[in-house]
Amino acid sequence: MCNLYKLKNMSREVAATFGARDAAVNSNHGAEVYPGTPGLVVAEGEVRQMNWGFPLALTGKKGRALKPRPVNNARTDKLRGPFWRDSDEWGPCYSMVTTEASAAVEAVHHRMPMILPRDLWPDWTSADTKEGFERCAPWVGQLTIKRTDEG
């Protein structure tokens, strides 16, 4: 859950689902998205390619700057701004938003990705996500957990 997600849809299909403009027509996002690699984001009315994870600047033992590592999950109780932004290191980037686990997920993990009901899509894909943050909650609908051998 935390370090891989799959999106097999083309950018035009994502755009059609969200009623957004496809600005990622020639993107190079993969069907499997790992931290630090390109994925698709619906932001401000368009589908865009961004890198998954906010760059975290680290310093080595001797005080030298190390290569930034991606912070790929942002907790709903700590995130206070849009979950996408520009960075000097990687350009456009985004974070997966997580919330407390629902009853169906809590046996597997104490947190889960935020699943948006359709009525929240505009609040989370616009430039002003304040209303979306105010309505963060674990998913209450039906979920199916499919365990794999991948851990």
C-alpha positions as CSV (number, residue, x, y, z in Angstrom):
1,M,0.0,0.0,0.0
2,C,2.7,2.5,1.0
3,N,5.3,2.1,-1.7
4,L,3.5,0.9,-4.9
5,Y,0.2,1.5,-6.6
6,K,-1.0,0.5,-10.0
7,L,-2.8,2.6,-12.6
8,K,-3.3,0.9,-15.8
9,N,-5.6,3.5,-17.3
10,M,-4.4,5.9,-20.0
11,S,-4.4,9.6,-19.2
12,R,-7.4,10.2,-21.5
13,E,-9.4,7.6,-19.5
14,V,-8.5,9.3,-16.2
15,A,-9.4,12.7,-17.7
16,A,-12.8,11.4,-18.9
17,T,-13.6,10.0,-15.5
18,F,-12.9,13.3,-13.7
19,G,-14.2,15.6,-16.5
20,A,-10.7,17.0,-16.8
21,R,-8.5,18.1,-19.6
22,D,-5.8,15.6,-20.6
23,A,-2.5,17.5,-20.2
24,A,-0.5,14.2,-19.9
25,V,-1.0,12.9,-23.4
26,N,2.7,12.2,-24.0
27,S,3.6,11.3,-20.4
28,N,5.9,8.4,-19.5
29,H,4.1,7.3,-16.4
30,G,4.1,3.5,-15.8
31,A,1.3,1.2,-14.8
32,E,3.2,0.5,-11.6
33,V,4.1,3.6,-9.7
34,Y,6.8,3.6,-7.1
35,P,8.0,6.6,-4.9
36,G,10.1,9.0,-7.0
37,T,8.7,7.8,-10.3
38,P,6.1,9.6,-12.5
39,G,2.4,9.1,-12.0
40,L,-0.9,10.8,-13.0
41,V,-2.6,13.5,-10.9
42,V,-5.9,15.3,-11.4
43,A,-5.1,18.9,-10.4
44,E,-6.9,22.2,-11.2
45,G,-9.1,20.7,-13.9
46,E,-6.4,18.7,-15.8
47,V,-4.6,15.4,-15.7
48,R,-0.9,16.0,-15.2
49,Q,2.2,13.8,-14.9
50,M,4.0,14.4,-11.6
51,N,6.7,12.6,-9.6
52,W,5.3,10.6,-6.6
53,G,6.7,12.0,-3.3
54,F,7.8,15.3,-1.9
55,P,11.6,15.6,-1.8
56,L,13.0,15.3,1.7
57,A,16.4,17.0,1.9
58,L,18.8,14.9,4.0
59,T,22.3,15.7,5.4
60,G,25.0,13.1,5.8
61,K,27.3,12.6,8.8
62,K,29.8,15.2,7.5
63,G,27.1,17.8,6.9
64,R,26.9,17.3,3.2
65,A,23.6,17.3,1.4
66,L,22.5,13.9,0.3
67,K,20.2,13.0,-2.6
68,P,16.6,13.8,-1.5
69,R,14.3,10.9,-0.9
70,P,10.6,10.9,-1.7
71,V,8.1,11.3,1.1
72,N,5.2,9.6,-0.6
73,N,2.5,9.5,2.0
74,A,0.9,12.6,3.7
75,R,-1.4,12.0,6.7
76,T,-4.7,13.7,6.6
77,D,-4.1,14.9,10.2
78,K,-0.8,16.6,9.2
79,L,-1.3,17.8,5.6
80,R,-2.5,21.4,5.4
81,G,-1.9,22.3,1.8
82,P,-2.5,20.8,-1.6
83,F,-1.1,17.3,-2.0
84,W,0.7,18.5,-5.2
85,R,3.3,21.2,-5.6
86,D,6.4,22.2,-7.6
87,S,9.8,21.4,-6.2
88,D,13.2,22.6,-7.2
89,E,14.6,19.1,-7.1
90,W,12.0,17.2,-9.1
91,G,9.6,19.7,-10.7
92,P,5.9,18.9,-10.2
93,C,5.4,16.3,-7.4
94,Y,2.5,14.9,-5.3
95,S,1.9,12.8,-2.2
96,M,-0.6,10.0,-1.6
97,V,-3.0,11.2,1.2
98,T,-3.6,8.6,3.9
99,T,-6.2,8.5,6.6
100,E,-7.1,6.2,9.5
101,A,-8.0,2.7,8.4
102,S,-11.6,1.7,7.8
103,A,-13.0,-1.4,9.5
104,A,-12.2,-3.5,6.4
105,V,-8.6,-2.4,6.3
106,E,-7.6,-2.2,10.0
107,A,-6.7,-5.9,10.2
108,V,-4.1,-5.3,7.6
109,H,-2.8,-1.8,8.4
110,H,-3.6,1.1,10.8
111,R,-3.7,3.6,7.8
112,M,-5.1,3.5,4.3
113,P,-5.1,5.7,1.2
114,M,-7.9,8.4,1.2
115,I,-10.7,7.1,-1.0
116,L,-12.7,10.0,-2.4
117,P,-16.5,9.7,-2.8
118,R,-17.5,11.4,-6.1
119,D,-19.0,14.4,-4.3
120,L,-15.5,15.3,-2.9
121,W,-13.7,15.2,-6.2
122,P,-14.0,18.9,-6.9
123,D,-12.8,19.8,-3.4
124,W,-9.7,17.7,-3.8
125,T,-8.8,18.4,-7.4
126,S,-9.1,22.2,-7.3
127,A,-6.4,24.7,-6.3
128,D,-8.2,25.3,-2.9
129,T,-8.4,21.9,-1.1
130,K,-9.5,23.4,2.3
131,E,-13.0,21.9,2.1
132,G,-11.6,18.6,1.2
133,F,-9.3,18.5,4.3
134,E,-12.3,19.4,6.5
135,R,-14.1,16.3,5.2
136,C,-11.3,13.7,5.6
137,A,-12.6,10.4,6.9
138,P,-11.9,6.7,6.4
139,W,-13.9,5.1,3.6
140,V,-17.3,3.7,4.9
141,G,-18.3,1.9,1.7
142,Q,-17.6,-1.7,0.7
143,L,-14.0,-2.7,0.2
144,T,-12.4,-6.0,-0.8
145,I,-8.9,-6.8,0.5
146,K,-6.9,-9.0,-1.9
147,R,-3.7,-10.3,-0.3
148,T,-0.8,-11.1,-2.6
149,D,2.5,-12.9,-2.2
150,E,4.3,-9.5,-2.7
151,G,3.9,-8.7,1.0
